């Protein structure tokens, strides 16, 4: 999996896991993508640094270099919106 794809997938599931803290599948998936970023791509850290009305700012460190990647906020939040709109994922 390319770094860009893994990082974007991590952003999406990070937002889901943060919003749905009781969701064990989201936590497991988050751990999976964190492992890919660390082991396959050599990232030593990664975080959603901030969000504004239109963008998500993702800071990560690769090979000792701090880098910043921007994602459209709407795209980053799409998975969370899709999950929240699906009744079977929202039953208590």
PDB file of N, CA, C and O in Angstrom:
ATOM      1  N   UNK A   1       0.850  -1.173   0.000  1.00  0.00           N
ATOM      2  CA  UNK A   1       0.000   0.000   0.000  1.00  0.00           C
ATOM      3  C   UNK A   1       0.896   1.236   0.000  1.00  0.00           C
ATOM      4  O   UNK A   1       1.848   1.329   0.774  1.00  0.00           O
ATOM      5  N   UNK A   2       0.580   2.167  -0.866  1.00  0.00           N
ATOM      6  CA  UNK A   2       1.352   3.411  -0.941  1.00  0.00           C
ATOM      7  C   UNK A   2       1.193   4.221   0.346  1.00  0.00           C
ATOM      8  O   UNK A   2       0.173   4.128   1.030  1.00  0.00           O
ATOM      9  N   UNK A   3       2.208   5.012   0.661  1.00  0.00           N
ATOM     10  CA  UNK A   3       2.171   5.847   1.864  1.00  0.00           C
ATOM     11  C   UNK A   3       0.957   6.770   1.855  1.00  0.00           C
ATOM     12  O   UNK A   3       0.265   6.888   2.866  1.00  0.00           O
ATOM     13  N   UNK A   4       0.693   7.418   0.737  1.00  0.00           N
ATOM     14  CA  UNK A   4      -0.443   8.353   0.670  1.00  0.00           C
ATOM     15  C   UNK A   4      -1.757   7.655   0.997  1.00  0.00           C
ATOM     16  O   UNK A   4      -2.599   8.204   1.707  1.00  0.00           O
ATOM     17  N   UNK A   5      -1.927   6.442   0.475  1.00  0.00           N
ATOM     18  CA  UNK A   5      -3.163   5.689   0.733  1.00  0.00           C
ATOM     19  C   UNK A   5      -3.255   5.273   2.200  1.00  0.00           C
ATOM     20  O   UNK A   5      -4.305   5.407   2.827  1.00  0.00           O
ATOM     21  N   UNK A   6      -2.158   4.771   2.732  1.00  0.00           N
ATOM     22  CA  UNK A   6      -2.157   4.335   4.134  1.00  0.00           C
ATOM     23  C   UNK A   6      -2.407   5.518   5.067  1.00  0.00           C
ATOM     24  O   UNK A   6      -3.146   5.389   6.044  1.00  0.00           O
ATOM     25  N   UNK A   7      -1.804   6.655   4.779  1.00  0.00           N
ATOM     26  CA  UNK A   7      -1.979   7.828   5.634  1.00  0.00           C
ATOM     27  C   UNK A   7      -3.420   8.341   5.566  1.00  0.00           C
ATOM     28  O   UNK A   7      -3.992   8.708   6.593  1.00  0.00           O
ATOM     29  N   UNK A   8      -4.006   8.370   4.378  1.00  0.00           N
ATOM     30  CA  UNK A   8      -5.391   8.815   4.249  1.00  0.00           C
ATOM     31  C   UNK A   8      -6.342   7.852   4.957  1.00  0.00           C
ATOM     32  O   UNK A   8      -7.272   8.283   5.639  1.00  0.00           O
ATOM     33  N   UNK A   9      -6.109   6.543   4.794  1.00  0.00           N
ATOM     34  CA  UNK A   9      -6.938   5.558   5.492  1.00  0.00           C
ATOM     35  C   UNK A   9      -6.807   5.725   7.005  1.00  0.00           C
ATOM     36  O   UNK A   9      -7.795   5.611   7.730  1.00  0.00           O
ATOM     37  N   UNK A  10      -5.594   5.993   7.481  1.00  0.00           N
ATOM     38  CA  UNK A  10      -5.393   6.222   8.906  1.00  0.00           C
ATOM     39  C   UNK A  10      -6.165   7.458   9.372  1.00  0.00           C
ATOM     40  O   UNK A  10      -6.786   7.436  10.434  1.00  0.00           O
ATOM     41  N   UNK A  11      -6.127   8.531   8.583  1.00  0.00           N
ATOM     42  CA  UNK A  11      -6.864   9.748   8.943  1.00  0.00           C
ATOM     43  C   UNK A  11      -8.343   9.433   9.090  1.00  0.00           C
ATOM     44  O   UNK A  11      -8.967   9.815  10.080  1.00  0.00           O
ATOM     45  N   UNK A  12      -8.905   8.740   8.114  1.00  0.00           N
ATOM     46  CA  UNK A  12     -10.333   8.427   8.173  1.00  0.00           C
ATOM     47  C   UNK A  12     -10.678   7.590   9.402  1.00  0.00           C
ATOM     48  O   UNK A  12     -11.642   7.895  10.103  1.00  0.00           O
ATOM     49  N   UNK A  13      -9.911   6.548   9.668  1.00  0.00           N
ATOM     50  CA  UNK A  13     -10.257   5.668  10.794  1.00  0.00           C
ATOM     51  C   UNK A  13      -9.914   6.338  12.127  1.00  0.00           C
ATOM     52  O   UNK A  13     -10.547   6.034  13.138  1.00  0.00           O
ATOM     53  N   UNK A  14      -8.941   7.231  12.154  1.00  0.00           N
ATOM     54  CA  UNK A  14      -8.648   7.998  13.373  1.00  0.00           C
ATOM     55  C   UNK A  14      -9.865   8.843  13.753  1.00  0.00           C
ATOM     56  O   UNK A  14     -10.246   8.899  14.922  1.00  0.00           O
ATOM     57  N   UNK A  15     -10.465   9.492  12.772  1.00  0.00           N
ATOM     58  CA  UNK A  15     -11.658  10.304  13.026  1.00  0.00           C
ATOM     59  C   UNK A  15     -12.819   9.433  13.502  1.00  0.00           C
ATOM     60  O   UNK A  15     -13.575   9.835  14.387  1.00  0.00           O
ATOM     61  N   UNK A  16     -12.962   8.249  12.922  1.00  0.00           N
ATOM     62  CA  UNK A  16     -14.021   7.327  13.349  1.00  0.00           C
ATOM     63  C   UNK A  16     -13.759   6.856  14.775  1.00  0.00           C
ATOM     64  O   UNK A  16     -14.663   6.884  15.610  1.00  0.00           O
ATOM     65  N   UNK A  17     -12.542   6.428  15.062  1.00  0.00           N
ATOM     66  CA  UNK A  17     -12.209   5.921  16.398  1.00  0.00           C
ATOM     67  C   UNK A  17     -12.364   7.003  17.465  1.00  0.00           C
ATOM     68  O   UNK A  17     -12.793   6.713  18.581  1.00  0.00           O
ATOM     69  N   UNK A  18     -12.021   8.237  17.134  1.00  0.00           N
ATOM     70  CA  UNK A  18     -12.185   9.339  18.088  1.00  0.00           C
ATOM     71  C   UNK A  18     -13.659   9.618  18.362  1.00  0.00           C
ATOM     72  O   UNK A  18     -14.041   9.891  19.500  1.00  0.00           O
ATOM     73  N   UNK A  19     -14.478   9.552  17.329  1.00  0.00           N
ATOM     74  CA  UNK A  19     -15.899   9.858  17.479  1.00  0.00           C
ATOM     75  C   UNK A  19     -16.692   8.698  18.073  1.00  0.00           C
ATOM     76  O   UNK A  19     -17.738   8.911  18.686  1.00  0.00           O
ATOM     77  N   UNK A  20     -16.203   7.478  17.894  1.00  0.00           N
ATOM     78  CA  UNK A  20     -16.926   6.274  18.316  1.00  0.00           C
ATOM     79  C   UNK A  20     -16.013   5.453  19.243  1.00  0.00           C
ATOM     80  O   UNK A  20     -15.595   4.349  18.894  1.00  0.00           O
ATOM     81  N   UNK A  21     -15.720   5.992  20.394  1.00  0.00           N
ATOM     82  CA  UNK A  21     -14.735   5.384  21.285  1.00  0.00           C
ATOM     83  C   UNK A  21     -15.111   3.986  21.753  1.00  0.00           C
ATOM     84  O   UNK A  21     -14.235   3.222  22.158  1.00  0.00           O
ATOM     85  N   UNK A  22     -16.379   3.636  21.708  1.00  0.00           N
ATOM     86  CA  UNK A  22     -16.824   2.307  22.119  1.00  0.00           C
ATOM     87  C   UNK A  22     -16.710   1.285  20.985  1.00  0.00           C
ATOM     88  O   UNK A  22     -16.994   0.105  21.191  1.00  0.00           O
ATOM     89  N   UNK A  23     -16.303   1.718  19.806  1.00  0.00           N
ATOM     90  CA  UNK A  23     -16.261   0.877  18.615  1.00  0.00           C
ATOM     91  C   UNK A  23     -14.947   0.101  18.554  1.00  0.00           C
ATOM     92  O   UNK A  23     -13.916   0.633  18.145  1.00  0.00           O
ATOM     93  N   UNK A  24     -15.002  -1.155  18.963  1.00  0.00           N
ATOM     94  CA  UNK A  24     -13.804  -1.994  18.981  1.00  0.00           C
ATOM     95  C   UNK A  24     -13.228  -2.232  17.593  1.00  0.00           C
ATOM     96  O   UNK A  24     -12.009  -2.280  17.432  1.00  0.00           O
ATOM     97  N   UNK A  25     -14.081  -2.380  16.594  1.00  0.00           N
ATOM     98  CA  UNK A  25     -13.603  -2.588  15.225  1.00  0.00           C
ATOM     99  C   UNK A  25     -12.828  -1.371  14.734  1.00  0.00           C
ATOM    100  O   UNK A  25     -11.820  -1.511  14.041  1.00  0.00           O
ATOM    101  N   UNK A  26     -13.292  -0.192  15.088  1.00  0.00           N
ATOM    102  CA  UNK A  26     -12.575   1.029  14.697  1.00  0.00           C
ATOM    103  C   UNK A  26     -11.207   1.079  15.363  1.00  0.00           C
ATOM    104  O   UNK A  26     -10.221   1.443  14.721  1.00  0.00           O
ATOM    105  N   UNK A  27     -11.135   0.721  16.633  1.00  0.00           N
ATOM    106  CA  UNK A  27      -9.835   0.717  17.338  1.00  0.00           C
ATOM    107  C   UNK A  27      -8.884  -0.307  16.721  1.00  0.00           C
ATOM    108  O   UNK A  27      -7.696  -0.033  16.555  1.00  0.00           O
ATOM    109  N   UNK A  28      -9.407  -1.486  16.382  1.00  0.00           N
ATOM    110  CA  UNK A  28      -8.572  -2.515  15.755  1.00  0.00           C
ATOM    111  C   UNK A  28      -8.059  -2.064  14.390  1.00  0.00           C
ATOM    112  O   UNK A  28      -6.894  -2.277  14.052  1.00  0.00           O
ATOM    113  N   UNK A  29      -8.929  -1.446  13.619  1.00  0.00           N
ATOM    114  CA  UNK A  29      -8.542  -0.958  12.299  1.00  0.00           C
ATOM    115  C   UNK A  29      -7.526   0.174  12.417  1.00  0.00           C
ATOM    116  O   UNK A  29      -6.588   0.258  11.624  1.00  0.00           O
ATOM    117  N   UNK A  30      -7.711   1.028  13.389  1.00  0.00           N
ATOM    118  CA  UNK A  30      -6.751   2.100  13.637  1.00  0.00           C
ATOM    119  C   UNK A  30      -5.373   1.516  13.942  1.00  0.00           C
ATOM    120  O   UNK A  30      -4.369   1.975  13.397  1.00  0.00           O
ATOM    121  N   UNK A  31      -5.326   0.518  14.802  1.00  0.00           N
ATOM    122  CA  UNK A  31      -4.052  -0.127  15.146  1.00  0.00           C
ATOM    123  C   UNK A  31      -3.406  -0.757  13.902  1.00  0.00           C
ATOM    124  O   UNK A  31      -2.186  -0.711  13.745  1.00  0.00           O
ATOM    125  N   UNK A  32      -4.219  -1.339  13.030  1.00  0.00           N
ATOM    126  CA  UNK A  32      -3.726  -1.935  11.793  1.00  0.00           C
ATOM    127  C   UNK A  32      -3.035  -0.893  10.923  1.00  0.00           C
ATOM    128  O   UNK A  32      -1.928  -1.130  10.439  1.00  0.00           O
ATOM    129  N   UNK A  33      -3.673   0.258  10.719  1.00  0.00           N
ATOM    130  CA  UNK A  33      -3.065   1.285   9.882  1.00  0.00           C
ATOM    131  C   UNK A  33      -1.868   1.943  10.556  1.00  0.00           C
ATOM    132  O   UNK A  33      -0.929   2.350   9.872  1.00  0.00           O
ATOM    133  N   UNK A  34      -1.881   2.055  11.879  1.00  0.00           N
ATOM    134  CA  UNK A  34      -0.710   2.573  12.581  1.00  0.00           C
ATOM    135  C   UNK A  34       0.487   1.648  12.380  1.00  0.00           C
ATOM    136  O   UNK A  34       1.615   2.108  12.200  1.00  0.00           O
ATOM    137  N   UNK A  35       0.232   0.346  12.413  1.00  0.00           N
ATOM    138  CA  UNK A  35       1.305  -0.625  12.180  1.00  0.00           C
ATOM    139  C   UNK A  35       1.863  -0.495  10.760  1.00  0.00           C
ATOM    140  O   UNK A  35       3.078  -0.543  10.567  1.00  0.00           O
ATOM    141  N   UNK A  36       0.997  -0.332   9.779  1.00  0.00           N
ATOM    142  CA  UNK A  36       1.445  -0.153   8.395  1.00  0.00           C
ATOM    143  C   UNK A  36       2.306   1.100   8.272  1.00  0.00           C
ATOM    144  O   UNK A  36       3.368   1.066   7.651  1.00  0.00           O
ATOM    145  N   UNK A  37       1.855   2.202   8.859  1.00  0.00           N
ATOM    146  CA  UNK A  37       2.614   3.443   8.765  1.00  0.00           C
ATOM    147  C   UNK A  37       3.978   3.323   9.426  1.00  0.00           C
ATOM    148  O   UNK A  37       4.968   3.843   8.911  1.00  0.00           O
ATOM    149  N   UNK A  38       4.034   2.644  10.558  1.00  0.00           N
ATOM    150  CA  UNK A  38       5.299   2.507  11.271  1.00  0.00           C
ATOM    151  C   UNK A  38       6.211   1.477  10.608  1.00  0.00           C
ATOM    152  O   UNK A  38       7.372   1.770  10.323  1.00  0.00           O
ATOM    153  N   UNK A  39       5.694   0.281  10.363  1.00  0.00           N
ATOM    154  CA  UNK A  39       6.550  -0.810   9.902  1.00  0.00           C
ATOM    155  C   UNK A  39       6.822  -0.775   8.400  1.00  0.00           C
ATOM    156  O   UNK A  39       7.955  -1.009   7.980  1.00  0.00           O
ATOM    157  N   UNK A  40       5.821  -0.490   7.594  1.00  0.00           N
ATOM    158  CA  UNK A  40       6.011  -0.516   6.143  1.00  0.00           C
ATOM    159  C   UNK A  40       6.577   0.791   5.596  1.00  0.00           C
ATOM    160  O   UNK A  40       7.301   0.790   4.601  1.00  0.00           O
ATOM    161  N   UNK A  41       6.247   1.902   6.245  1.00  0.00           N
ATOM    162  CA  UNK A  41       6.660   3.203   5.711  1.00  0.00           C
ATOM    163  C   UNK A  41       7.640   3.953   6.599  1.00  0.00           C
ATOM    164  O   UNK A  41       8.095   5.033   6.223  1.00  0.00           O
ATOM    165  N   UNK A  42       7.977   3.419   7.758  1.00  0.00           N
ATOM    166  CA  UNK A  42       9.003   3.999   8.605  1.00  0.00           C
ATOM    167  C   UNK A  42       8.648   5.321   9.253  1.00  0.00           C
ATOM    168  O   UNK A  42       9.533   6.117   9.566  1.00  0.00           O
ATOM    169  N   UNK A  43       7.356   5.568   9.459  1.00  0.00           N
ATOM    170  CA  UNK A  43       6.977   6.808  10.141  1.00  0.00           C
ATOM    171  C   UNK A  43       7.202   6.648  11.630  1.00  0.00           C
ATOM    172  O   UNK A  43       6.813   5.640  12.220  1.00  0.00           O
ATOM    173  N   UNK A  44       7.830   7.643  12.238  1.00  0.00           N
ATOM    174  CA  UNK A  44       8.072   7.568  13.676  1.00  0.00           C
ATOM    175  C   UNK A  44       6.978   8.258  14.470  1.00  0.00           C
ATOM    176  O   UNK A  44       6.807   7.987  15.659  1.00  0.00           O
ATOM    177  N   UNK A  45       6.238   9.145  13.827  1.00  0.00           N
ATOM    178  CA  UNK A  45       5.075   9.755  14.471  1.00  0.00           C
ATOM    179  C   UNK A  45       4.143  10.271  13.386  1.00  0.00           C
ATOM    180  O   UNK A  45       4.555  10.529  12.255  1.00  0.00           O
ATOM    181  N   UNK A  46       2.870  10.415  13.762  1.00  0.00           N
ATOM    182  CA  UNK A  46       1.864  10.946  12.849  1.00  0.00           C
ATOM    183  C   UNK A  46       0.668  11.359  13.681  1.00  0.00           C
ATOM    184  O   UNK A  46       0.277  10.671  14.623  1.00  0.00           O
ATOM    185  N   UNK A  47       0.098  12.491  13.317  1.00  0.00           N
ATOM    186  CA  UNK A  47      -1.042  13.009  14.067  1.00  0.00           C
ATOM    187  C   UNK A  47      -1.828  13.977  13.202  1.00  0.00           C
ATOM    188  O   UNK A  47      -1.286  14.600  12.289  1.00  0.00           O
ATOM    189  N   UNK A  48      -3.107  14.093  13.500  1.00  0.00           N
ATOM    190  CA  UNK A  48      -3.904  15.150  12.905  1.00  0.00           C
ATOM    191  C   UNK A  48      -3.619  16.375  13.761  1.00  0.00           C
ATOM    192  O   UNK A  48      -4.109  16.496  14.884  1.00  0.00           O
ATOM    193  N   UNK A  49      -2.831  17.263  13.219  1.00  0.00           N
ATOM    194  CA  UNK A  49      -2.348  18.427  13.975  1.00  0.00           C
ATOM    195  C   UNK A  49      -3.471  19.418  14.239  1.00  0.00           C
ATOM    196  O   UNK A  49      -3.595  19.960  15.338  1.00  0.00           O
ATOM    197  N   UNK A  50      -4.278  19.644  13.227  1.00  0.00           N
ATOM    198  CA  UNK A  50      -5.410  20.552  13.389  1.00  0.00           C
ATOM    199  C   UNK A  50      -6.357  20.384  12.216  1.00  0.00           C
ATOM    200  O   UNK A  50      -6.030  19.757  11.208  1.00  0.00           O
ATOM    201  N   UNK A  51      -7.519  20.953  12.373  1.00  0.00           N
ATOM    202  CA  UNK A  51      -8.524  20.965  11.313  1.00  0.00           C
ATOM    203  C   UNK A  51      -9.125  22.357  11.260  1.00  0.00           C
ATOM    204  O   UNK A  51      -9.349  22.987  12.293  1.00  0.00           O
ATOM    205  N   UNK A  52      -9.381  22.826  10.064  1.00  0.00           N
ATOM    206  CA  UNK A  52     -10.141  24.055   9.926  1.00  0.00           C
ATOM    207  C   UNK A  52     -11.416  23.716   9.158  1.00  0.00           C
ATOM    208  O   UNK A  52     -11.758  22.542   9.023  1.00  0.00           O
ATOM    209  N   UNK A  53     -12.098  24.692   8.669  1.00  0.00           N
ATOM    210  CA  UNK A  53     -13.390  24.426   8.027  1.00  0.00           C
ATOM    211  C   UNK A  53     -13.260  23.594   6.762  1.00  0.00           C
ATOM    212  O   UNK A  53     -14.211  22.913   6.378  1.00  0.00           O
ATOM    213  N   UNK A  54     -12.104  23.631   6.103  1.00  0.00           N
ATOM    214  CA  UNK A  54     -11.972  22.936   4.830  1.00  0.00           C
ATOM    215  C   UNK A  54     -10.882  21.871   4.777  1.00  0.00           C
ATOM    216  O   UNK A  54     -10.922  20.999   3.908  1.00  0.00           O
ATOM    217  N   UNK A  55      -9.912  21.924   5.686  1.00  0.00           N
ATOM    218  CA  UNK A  55      -8.766  21.028   5.576  1.00  0.00           C
ATOM    219  C   UNK A  55      -8.437  20.335   6.896  1.00  0.00           C
ATOM    220  O   UNK A  55      -8.726  20.837   7.983  1.00  0.00           O
ATOM    221  N   UNK A  56      -7.812  19.143   6.754  1.00  0.00           N
ATOM    222  CA  UNK A  56      -7.201  18.425   7.879  1.00  0.00           C
ATOM    223  C   UNK A  56      -5.694  18.496   7.658  1.00  0.00           C
ATOM    224  O   UNK A  56      -5.209  18.219   6.562  1.00  0.00           O
ATOM    225  N   UNK A  57      -4.959  18.869   8.701  1.00  0.00           N
ATOM    226  CA  UNK A  57      -3.510  19.026   8.628  1.00  0.00           C
ATOM    227  C   UNK A  57      -2.876  17.854   9.368  1.00  0.00           C
ATOM    228  O   UNK A  57      -3.022  17.719  10.583  1.00  0.00           O
ATOM    229  N   UNK A  58      -2.179  17.017   8.628  1.00  0.00           N
ATOM    230  CA  UNK A  58      -1.577  15.813   9.198  1.00  0.00           C
ATOM    231  C   UNK A  58      -0.061  15.984   9.210  1.00  0.00           C
ATOM    232  O   UNK A  58       0.573  16.130   8.165  1.00  0.00           O
ATOM    233  N   UNK A  59       0.498  15.963  10.405  1.00  0.00           N
ATOM    234  CA  UNK A  59       1.943  16.093  10.594  1.00  0.00           C
ATOM    235  C   UNK A  59       2.498  14.690  10.830  1.00  0.00           C
ATOM    236  O   UNK A  59       1.964  13.923  11.631  1.00  0.00           O
ATOM    237  N   UNK A  60       3.584  14.367  10.114  1.00  0.00           N
ATOM    238  CA  UNK A  60       4.225  13.065  10.324  1.00  0.00           C
ATOM    239  C   UNK A  60       5.733  13.201  10.159  1.00  0.00           C
ATOM    240  O   UNK A  60       6.231  14.144   9.543  1.00  0.00           O
ATOM    241  N   UNK A  61       6.440  12.238  10.724  1.00  0.00           N
ATOM    242  CA  UNK A  61       7.900  12.249  10.662  1.00  0.00           C
ATOM    243  C   UNK A  61       8.360  10.976   9.954  1.00  0.00           C
ATOM    244  O   UNK A  61       8.047   9.861  10.371  1.00  0.00           O
ATOM    245  N   UNK A  62       9.110  11.177   8.874  1.00  0.00           N
ATOM    246  CA  UNK A  62       9.681  10.065   8.100  1.00  0.00           C
ATOM    247  C   UNK A  62      11.157  10.352   7.892  1.00  0.00           C
ATOM    248  O   UNK A  62      11.533  11.428   7.427  1.00  0.00           O
ATOM    249  N   UNK A  63      11.977   9.394   8.236  1.00  0.00           N
ATOM    250  CA  UNK A  63      13.429   9.528   8.080  1.00  0.00           C
ATOM    251  C   UNK A  63      13.958  10.785   8.760  1.00  0.00           C
ATOM    252  O   UNK A  63      14.853  11.455   8.246  1.00  0.00           O
ATOM    253  N   UNK A  64      13.391  11.093   9.927  1.00  0.00           N
ATOM    254  CA  UNK A  64      13.840  12.239  10.697  1.00  0.00           C
ATOM    255  C   UNK A  64      13.348  13.589  10.194  1.00  0.00           C
ATOM    256  O   UNK A  64      13.687  14.620  10.776  1.00  0.00           O
ATOM    257  N   UNK A  65      12.565  13.605   9.140  1.00  0.00           N
ATOM    258  CA  UNK A  65      12.044  14.845   8.573  1.00  0.00           C
ATOM    259  C   UNK A  65      10.574  15.009   8.923  1.00  0.00           C
ATOM    260  O   UNK A  65       9.771  14.103   8.699  1.00  0.00           O
ATOM    261  N   UNK A  66      10.226  16.155   9.468  1.00  0.00           N
ATOM    262  CA  UNK A  66       8.826  16.462   9.752  1.00  0.00           C
ATOM    263  C   UNK A  66       8.173  16.938   8.460  1.00  0.00           C
ATOM    264  O   UNK A  66       8.675  17.834   7.782  1.00  0.00           O
ATOM    265  N   UNK A  67       7.051  16.322   8.139  1.00  0.00           N
ATOM    266  CA  UNK A  67       6.330  16.647   6.913  1.00  0.00           C
ATOM    267  C   UNK A  67       4.879  16.959   7.252  1.00  0.00           C
ATOM    268  O   UNK A  67       4.364  16.541   8.290  1.00  0.00           O
ATOM    269  N   UNK A  68       4.236  17.693   6.369  1.00  0.00           N
ATOM    270  CA  UNK A  68       2.841  18.063   6.559  1.00  0.00           C
ATOM    271  C   UNK A  68       2.073  17.690   5.310  1.00  0.00           C
ATOM    272  O   UNK A  68       2.479  18.018   4.195  1.00  0.00           O
ATOM    273  N   UNK A  69       0.964  17.002   5.503  1.00  0.00           N
ATOM    274  CA  UNK A  69       0.076  16.621   4.400  1.00  0.00           C
ATOM    275  C   UNK A  69      -1.302  17.181   4.696  1.00  0.00           C
ATOM    276  O   UNK A  69      -1.802  17.042   5.812  1.00  0.00           O
ATOM    277  N   UNK A  70      -1.921  17.812   3.707  1.00  0.00           N
ATOM    278  CA  UNK A  70      -3.264  18.362   3.863  1.00  0.00           C
ATOM    279  C   UNK A  70      -4.264  17.495   3.111  1.00  0.00           C
ATOM    280  O   UNK A  70      -4.015  17.044   1.992  1.00  0.00           O
ATOM    281  N   UNK A  71      -5.398  17.278   3.760  1.00  0.00           N
ATOM    282  CA  UNK A  71      -6.490  16.535   3.137  1.00  0.00           C
ATOM    283  C   UNK A  71      -7.756  17.377   3.226  1.00  0.00           C
ATOM    284  O   UNK A  71      -7.974  18.066   4.223  1.00  0.00           O
ATOM    285  N   UNK A  72      -8.588  17.328   2.194  1.00  0.00           N
ATOM    286  CA  UNK A  72      -9.885  17.999   2.308  1.00  0.00           C
ATOM    287  C   UNK A  72     -10.670  17.401   3.474  1.00  0.00           C
ATOM    288  O   UNK A  72     -10.798  16.182   3.590  1.00  0.00           O
ATOM    289  N   UNK A  73     -11.183  18.257   4.317  1.00  0.00           N
ATOM    290  CA  UNK A  73     -11.890  17.786   5.511  1.00  0.00           C
ATOM    291  C   UNK A  73     -13.088  16.914   5.149  1.00  0.00           C
ATOM    292  O   UNK A  73     -13.344  15.904   5.805  1.00  0.00           O
ATOM    293  N   UNK A  74     -13.815  17.296   4.119  1.00  0.00           N
ATOM    294  CA  UNK A  74     -14.988  16.535   3.705  1.00  0.00           C
ATOM    295  C   UNK A  74     -14.612  15.101   3.331  1.00  0.00           C
ATOM    296  O   UNK A  74     -15.323  14.165   3.695  1.00  0.00           O
ATOM    297  N   UNK A  75     -13.511  14.919   2.615  1.00  0.00           N
ATOM    298  CA  UNK A  75     -13.066  13.579   2.237  1.00  0.00           C
ATOM    299  C   UNK A  75     -12.621  12.790   3.468  1.00  0.00           C
ATOM    300  O   UNK A  75     -12.934  11.606   3.591  1.00  0.00           O
ATOM    301  N   UNK A  76     -11.908  13.426   4.360  1.00  0.00           N
ATOM    302  CA  UNK A  76     -11.438  12.756   5.563  1.00  0.00           C
ATOM    303  C   UNK A  76     -12.562  12.298   6.466  1.00  0.00           C
ATOM    304  O   UNK A  76     -12.451  11.266   7.129  1.00  0.00           O
ATOM    305  N   UNK A  77     -13.643  13.056   6.498  1.00  0.00           N
ATOM    306  CA  UNK A  77     -14.773  12.733   7.377  1.00  0.00           C
ATOM    307  C   UNK A  77     -15.814  11.836   6.713  1.00  0.00           C
ATOM    308  O   UNK A  77     -16.792  11.460   7.359  1.00  0.00           O
ATOM    309  N   UNK A  78     -15.630  11.485   5.446  1.00  0.00           N
ATOM    310  CA  UNK A  78     -16.650  10.735   4.717  1.00  0.00           C
ATOM    311  C   UNK A  78     -16.942   9.372   5.338  1.00  0.00           C
ATOM    312  O   UNK A  78     -18.104   8.978   5.433  1.00  0.00           O
ATOM    313  N   UNK A  79     -15.915   8.652   5.757  1.00  0.00           N
ATOM    314  CA  UNK A  79     -16.145   7.336   6.359  1.00  0.00           C
ATOM    315  C   UNK A  79     -16.999   7.456   7.612  1.00  0.00           C
ATOM    316  O   UNK A  79     -17.925   6.667   7.803  1.00  0.00           O
ATOM    317  N   UNK A  80     -16.709   8.416   8.460  1.00  0.00           N
ATOM    318  CA  UNK A  80     -17.505   8.624   9.672  1.00  0.00           C
ATOM    319  C   UNK A  80     -18.958   8.938   9.312  1.00  0.00           C
ATOM    320  O   UNK A  80     -19.879   8.400   9.926  1.00  0.00           O
ATOM    321  N   UNK A  81     -19.165   9.798   8.327  1.00  0.00           N
ATOM    322  CA  UNK A  81     -20.535  10.119   7.903  1.00  0.00           C
ATOM    323  C   UNK A  81     -21.245   8.868   7.383  1.00  0.00           C
ATOM    324  O   UNK A  81     -22.416   8.643   7.690  1.00  0.00           O
ATOM    325  N   UNK A  82     -20.538   8.057   6.596  1.00  0.00           N
ATOM    326  CA  UNK A  82     -21.141   6.838   6.047  1.00  0.00           C
ATOM    327  C   UNK A  82     -21.519   5.859   7.158  1.00  0.00           C
ATOM    328  O   UNK A  82     -22.596   5.265   7.122  1.00  0.00           O
ATOM    329  N   UNK A  83     -20.644   5.691   8.132  1.00  0.00           N
ATOM    330  CA  UNK A  83     -20.937   4.786   9.251  1.00  0.00           C
ATOM    331  C   UNK A  83     -22.122   5.303  10.054  1.00  0.00           C
ATOM    332  O   UNK A  83     -23.023   4.540  10.401  1.00  0.00           O
ATOM    333  N   UNK A  84     -22.119   6.584  10.344  1.00  0.00           N
ATOM    334  CA  UNK A  84     -23.207   7.157  11.134  1.00  0.00           C
ATOM    335  C   UNK A  84     -24.541   7.109  10.400  1.00  0.00           C
ATOM    336  O   UNK A  84     -25.594   7.109  11.038  1.00  0.00           O
ATOM    337  N   UNK A  85     -24.516   7.068   9.077  1.00  0.00           N
ATOM    338  CA  UNK A  85     -25.746   7.033   8.287  1.00  0.00           C
ATOM    339  C   UNK A  85     -26.264   5.612   8.077  1.00  0.00           C
ATOM    340  O   UNK A  85     -27.334   5.430   7.498  1.00  0.00           O
ATOM    341  N   UNK A  86     -25.525   4.603   8.537  1.00  0.00           N
ATOM    342  CA  UNK A  86     -25.922   3.206   8.351  1.00  0.00           C
ATOM    343  C   UNK A  86     -26.493   2.679   9.663  1.00  0.00           C
ATOM    344  O   UNK A  86     -25.750   2.483  10.625  1.00  0.00           O
ATOM    345  N   UNK A  87     -27.802   2.448   9.712  1.00  0.00           N
ATOM    346  CA  UNK A  87     -28.449   2.066  10.981  1.00  0.00           C
ATOM    347  C   UNK A  87     -27.824   0.853  11.674  1.00  0.00           C
ATOM    348  O   UNK A  87     -27.729   0.849  12.901  1.00  0.00           O
ATOM    349  N   UNK A  88     -27.397  -0.172  10.940  1.00  0.00           N
ATOM    350  CA  UNK A  88     -26.873  -1.367  11.610  1.00  0.00           C
ATOM    351  C   UNK A  88     -25.600  -1.081  12.421  1.00  0.00           C
ATOM    352  O   UNK A  88     -25.268  -1.844  13.328  1.00  0.00           O
ATOM    353  N   UNK A  89     -24.890   0.002  12.108  1.00  0.00           N
ATOM    354  CA  UNK A  89     -23.686   0.358  12.863  1.00  0.00           C
ATOM    355  C   UNK A  89     -23.990   1.261  14.052  1.00  0.00           C
ATOM    356  O   UNK A  89     -23.083   1.645  14.790  1.00  0.00           O
ATOM    357  N   UNK A  90     -25.242   1.593  14.235  1.00  0.00           N
ATOM    358  CA  UNK A  90     -25.604   2.540  15.265  1.00  0.00           C
ATOM    359  C   UNK A  90     -26.615   1.985  16.257  1.00  0.00           C
ATOM    360  O   UNK A  90     -27.247   2.743  16.993  1.00  0.00           O
ATOM    361  N   UNK A  91     -26.769   0.677  16.278  1.00  0.00           N
ATOM    362  CA  UNK A  91     -27.682   0.047  17.229  1.00  0.00           C
ATOM    363  C   UNK A  91     -26.975  -0.104  18.570  1.00  0.00           C
ATOM    364  O   UNK A  91     -25.794  -0.446  18.631  1.00  0.00           O
ATOM    365  N   UNK A  92     -27.699   0.151  19.612  1.00  0.00           N
ATOM    366  CA  UNK A  92     -27.112   0.046  20.953  1.00  0.00           C
ATOM    367  C   UNK A  92     -27.141  -1.379  21.449  1.00  0.00           C
ATOM    368  O   UNK A  92     -26.688  -1.655  22.560  1.00  0.00           O
TER     369      UNK A  92
END
